Amino acid sequence: DQQVKQNSPSLSVQEGRISILNCDYTNSMFDYFLWYKKYPAEGPTFLISISSIKDKNEDGRFTVFLNKSAKHLSLHIVPSQPGDSAVYFCAASKAGNNRKLIWGLGTSLAVNP
Amino acid sequence: ETGVTQTPRHLVMGMTNKKSLKCEQHLGHNAMYWYKQSAKKPLELMFVYNFKEQTENNSVPSRFSPECPNSSHLFLHLHTLQPEDSALYLCASSQPGTGGNYEQYFGPGTRLTVT
């Protein structure tokens, strides 16, 4: 039973436009959420995170929005650049239990010039 | 450069071989992790070490044997693997409990093929 779901396996966006990647979770005990980016033949790279006490966190072109009532978060990339083309993973964790990260399957983003 | 290195980057081994994967982190973190990434599956946590002590074994078969001699080094010893163990093995580290930041930092991974 997957607790973190990224329902879109892939997304294609034009350079300069907004990319929106979505993530849903089922466990209401999750209180910390992270986005990672992964290029082929590399490990995942931490991108941005958000605590459940917030509903928005922004870092440059990247903004994460959290809707706790809907158990939904999204990553917005504005403006999208070709170098953003990668697989994006959503992960969630809860207090205790070694603070394990529970991962989604990832969304492959292609930003076209 | 993420501060976490893994060797080798690629490994092909037969089912009767014994090999080891190595991970080293240069970030001063106290926790280290082994993950397995297979096609079309989420990242699977295998082992967690905190301050050199194993705090989690996620029902991993005994043909995978971790070793953590100190907080900077982590090994995964492999023996009598099966073809279905072919995957990307990722090492990560983190500094738990520091102001609510729970990010893990990953190495580039070892692409393992079992023949």
Interface residues (C-beta under 8 A of the other chain):
Chain A: Q2 V4 Y32 L34 Y36 A41 E42 G43 P44 T45 F46 S49 S51 F89 S93 N98 R99 K100 L101 I102 W103 G104 L105
Chain B: T2 V4 Q6 A31 K40 K41 P42 L43 L45 V48 N50 T55 E56 L90 C91 A92 S94 P96 G100 N101 Y102 E103 Q104 Y105 F106 G107 P108 G109 R111
